[in-house]
């Protein structure tokens, strides 16, 4: 089956979100290591923890991308949706953070909000009629008319 337009657009938004998140991660690497190193119990492991968490996050993103945009998997779709819900909560929590001075630069918080917004927009596309067909879901009555 050829990938439907909603899935192509989903892939673009999803990958843009991952790239922006990775850039933010690179720009805030030192801050994240310093925050972890402030705890004496994990100070010596701060760098490996940050690097490991980043690698695991990229691996999870790659697997979810593959099983949503390239090889349709309904479980991956719903994991993306759950992560999008967490992203929405993250946006709500990040907005007040922009108003106060903290260890994370304002540009990083703003870029994180953009990355989360792109992720949420991508997840919404998974519910369009052509995307439902991609995942092997039966379209609703209204969706059937859209897909035709």
Buried (B, 14 or more C-beta within 10 A) or exposed (E): EEBBEBBEBBBBBBBBBBEBBBEBBEBBBEBBBEBBBEEEEEEEEBEEBBEEEBEEBBEEBEEBBEBBBEEBBEEBBBBBBEBBEEBBEBBEEBEEBEEEEEEBBEEBBBBBBBBBBBBBBBBBBBBBBBBBBBBEBEBEEEBEEEBE
